[in-house]
Amino acid sequence: MTRQRVHRILAASLLALGGLQPVTMASGNSESDAHAGLMSWSFGYHDTAVSVAIWYPSSTPARAIPAGPFSLHAASNGEWLPASGHADQYPLLIISHGTGGSSIAHHRIAESLAIAGYLVAAIEHPGDNYQDRSLVANKQYFDERPRQLQALMAALASDPALGARIDPSRVGAIGHSAGGYSVAALLGANPDRDALIAHCAEQNDDPSCGYADPSVGVTTPTDMPFQLPPEADSAVGHPTLTIQSAALLAPLGSVVSASSRISAEIDVLIMDAEQDAILPSQYHADRIHKSAPHAHRTTAKGAGHFSFISPVVAAWAESLGEVAEDPTGFDRDQFNTHVSQTLQAWFDSTLKHTANR
């Protein structure tokens, strides 16, 4: 039995437990001395400075940080905790949010993983975020989103301070919704726009087919939308990093070509939501799973599409509408804790021995 197969069995066993307990932290730090540090960072991309939230293990006690609809719990610019082993380098996880999201939309997951010893970099996708959705209806959308993740990894690797802290042999990615597609595209899931058009013409029960319509709010509410060159250069700079393990949460998949194949050398977790009213699994998660038949697949019982987003402050719930809504009786706070533990178990098992494969 291959080491890779052993890793998958271990991860599947952990996930099957349902109520996971915290497992050994990737960096070797103890829970008592680790907090989530948080810093703002950016990198240049075309004519835009792309915002990135960086979480990391810190010795500075965390505190509540009000941030619009979210309440973060981190040490702003806190002291870094040394990573044990691997030349004092941390395993890296990048996070790609869904359509109209933000770099802090999954802060609960990021904070938990930082405490567990990971350096977590969450991008705010230019042209597809809570302030500017002008790119969503652009014909380059499905190429551009993963290209932005490539640019993020290249910028992280080349940054003098952050690059030195990253272990290039332990790199993972998390994507939710359109972010799930974006990560999958980096792994080999190619877009097929013609098939998507045909799908939307044939199916009247896939809500995602309406998201290219400006009437649902994909245009920018600001006067300064992201300006993507007519023919964007696919080159994003070097050096870059390679993803060895990924977690796709309620991923967008209807655009993925039937011929796409994700290498079996890449560990993939697909977690769909049982009550997803935005991206029904039969059109999305199932489609991506066909491109990665080796992936571990699990369904979040009772969860809705937006349940993977961090809990929303009550005062913002009405203004955020469906983003703040969950199926009746569903506890998003508890669910985010469960997902964080699940992802920690997944990446601890799949990245721990990556360099030895």
Backbone hydrogen bonds, N-H to C=O, Kabsch-Sander energy under -0.5 kcal/mol:
donor,donor_aa,acceptor,acceptor_aa,energy
6,V,2,T,-2.0
7,H,3,R,-2.3
8,R,4,Q,-1.9
9,I,5,R,-2.2
10,L,6,V,-2.4
11,A,7,H,-2.7
12,A,8,R,-2.7
13,S,9,I,-2.3
14,L,10,L,-2.2
15,L,11,A,-2.4
16,A,12,A,-2.0
17,L,13,S,-0.6
17,L,14,L,-0.9
18,G,15,L,-1.5
19,G,17,L,-2.2
20,L,18,G,-1.1
26,A,116,A,-1.4
27,S,116,A,-0.8
28,G,25,M,-1.0
33,D,30,S,-1.2
34,A,30,S,-0.7
34,A,31,E,-0.7
35,H,58,S,-2.2
37,G,35,H,-0.8
37,G,56,Y,-3.7
38,L,75,A,-2.3
39,M,54,I,-2.4
41,W,52,V,-2.3
43,F,50,V,-1.3
45,Y,48,T,-3.0
48,T,45,Y,-2.4
50,V,43,F,-2.9
50,V,48,T,-0.7
52,V,41,W,-2.7
53,A,122,A,-2.5
54,I,39,M,-2.9
54,I,52,V,-0.5
55,W,53,A,-0.6
55,W,120,V,-2.8
56,Y,37,G,-1.6
58,S,35,H,-2.7
59,S,79,E,-1.7
60,T,79,E,-0.7
63,R,74,A,-2.0
65,I,72,L,-2.5
67,A,70,F,-2.7
70,F,67,A,-1.9
72,L,65,I,-2.4
72,L,70,F,-0.5
74,A,63,R,-1.9
75,A,36,A,-3.0
76,S,74,A,-0.8
77,N,38,L,-3.5
78,G,75,A,-1.9
81,L,57,P,-2.6
84,S,27,S,-1.4
88,D,85,G,-1.2
89,Q,85,G,-0.9
89,Q,86,H,-0.9
90,Y,165,R,-3.8
92,L,170,R,-2.4
93,L,119,L,-2.5
94,I,172,G,-1.9
95,I,121,A,-2.4
96,S,174,I,-2.5
97,H,95,I,-0.5
101,G,98,G,-2.0
105,A,102,S,-1.1
107,H,104,I,-1.7
110,A,106,H,-2.2
111,E,107,H,-3.2
112,S,108,R,-1.9
113,L,109,I,-2.2
114,A,110,A,-2.1
115,I,111,E,-2.2
116,A,112,S,-1.4
117,G,114,A,-1.8
118,Y,113,L,-2.3
119,L,91,P,-2.6
120,V,55,W,-2.7
120,V,118,Y,-0.6
121,A,93,L,-2.7
122,A,53,A,-2.8
122,A,120,V,-0.5
123,I,95,I,-1.6
123,I,121,A,-0.6
124,E,51,S,-1.9
125,H,123,I,-0.6
128,D,125,H,-1.8
129,N,132,D,-2.4
130,Y,101,G,-2.0
135,L,127,G,-2.5
136,V,127,G,-0.6
136,V,133,R,-1.1
138,N,135,L,-1.9
141,Y,138,N,-2.0
143,D,140,Q,-1.2
144,E,140,Q,-3.2
145,R,141,Y,-2.3
147,R,143,D,-1.3
148,Q,144,E,-2.1
149,L,145,R,-1.2
150,Q,146,P,-2.1
151,A,147,R,-2.3
152,L,148,Q,-2.1
153,M,149,L,-2.3
154,A,150,Q,-2.4
155,A,151,A,-2.5
156,L,152,L,-2.6
157,A,153,M,-2.4
158,S,154,A,-1.7
159,D,155,A,-1.0
159,D,156,L,-0.6
163,G,159,D,-2.2
164,A,160,P,-0.6
165,R,161,A,-0.5
165,R,162,L,-1.3
166,I,162,L,-0.7
166,I,163,G,-0.9
167,D,90,Y,-2.9
170,R,167,D,-2.0
172,G,92,L,-3.0
173,A,245,S,-1.6
174,I,94,I,-2.8
175,G,247,A,-2.2
176,H,96,S,-2.2
177,S,249,L,-2.3
179,G,176,H,-2.7
180,G,177,S,-0.6
181,Y,177,S,-1.6
182,S,178,A,-2.3
183,V,179,G,-2.3
184,A,180,G,-2.3
185,A,181,Y,-2.7
186,L,182,S,-1.1
187,L,183,V,-0.9
187,L,184,A,-0.7
188,G,184,A,-0.6
188,G,185,A,-0.7
189,A,184,A,-2.2
190,N,188,G,-1.1
192,D,255,V,-3.2
196,L,192,D,-1.8
197,I,193,R,-2.5
198,A,194,D,-2.3
199,H,195,A,-2.5
200,C,196,L,-2.6
201,A,197,I,-1.6
202,E,198,A,-1.6
203,Q,199,H,-2.6
208,S,278,I,-0.6
209,C,206,D,-2.0
210,G,207,P,-1.8
211,Y,208,S,-1.6
213,D,210,G,-1.5
216,V,213,D,-2.4
217,G,214,P,-1.8
219,T,214,P,-0.5
228,L,226,F,-0.8
232,A,229,P,-0.6
244,Q,171,V,-3.0
245,S,171,V,-1.1
246,A,267,D,-2.5
247,A,173,A,-2.5
248,L,269,L,-3.3
249,L,175,G,-3.2
249,L,247,A,-0.6
250,A,248,L,-0.6
250,A,271,M,-3.3
252,L,177,S,-2.4
256,V,253,G,-1.7
257,S,190,N,-3.3
260,S,257,S,-1.4
261,R,188,G,-0.8
262,I,291,S,-3.3
263,S,187,L,-0.8
266,I,263,S,-1.7
267,D,244,Q,-2.0
267,D,265,E,-0.6
269,L,246,A,-2.3
270,I,296,H,-2.8
271,M,248,L,-2.8
271,M,269,L,-0.5
272,D,270,I,-0.6
272,D,298,T,-1.8
274,E,300,A,-2.3
275,Q,303,A,-2.9
276,D,273,A,-1.4
277,A,275,Q,-0.8
283,Y,280,P,-1.8
284,H,280,P,-1.2
286,D,281,S,-2.8
288,I,284,H,-2.1
289,H,285,A,-2.4
290,K,286,D,-1.6
291,S,287,R,-0.8
291,S,288,I,-0.8
292,A,288,I,-0.8
292,A,289,H,-0.7
295,A,292,A,-2.4
296,H,268,V,-2.7
298,T,270,I,-2.5
300,A,272,D,-3.4
301,K,299,T,-1.0
303,A,300,A,-1.5
307,S,304,G,-1.1
308,F,305,H,-0.7
309,I,306,F,-1.6
310,S,105,A,-2.8
313,V,69,P,-3.3
316,W,313,V,-2.2
317,A,313,V,-0.7
317,A,314,A,-1.1
320,L,316,W,-1.8
321,G,317,A,-0.9
321,G,318,E,-0.5
323,V,320,L,-1.5
324,A,321,G,-1.6
325,E,322,E,-1.0
330,F,327,P,-2.3
332,R,330,F,-0.8
335,F,331,D,-2.2
336,N,332,R,-2.7
337,T,333,D,-1.5
338,H,334,Q,-2.1
339,V,335,F,-3.1
340,S,336,N,-2.3
341,Q,337,T,-2.1
342,T,338,H,-2.6
343,L,339,V,-2.9
344,Q,340,S,-2.2
345,A,341,Q,-2.4
346,W,342,T,-2.3
347,F,343,L,-2.8
348,D,344,Q,-2.7
349,S,345,A,-1.8
350,T,346,W,-2.3
351,L,347,F,-2.3
352,K,348,D,-0.8
354,T,351,L,-1.2
356,N,353,H,-1.7
357,R,354,T,-1.8
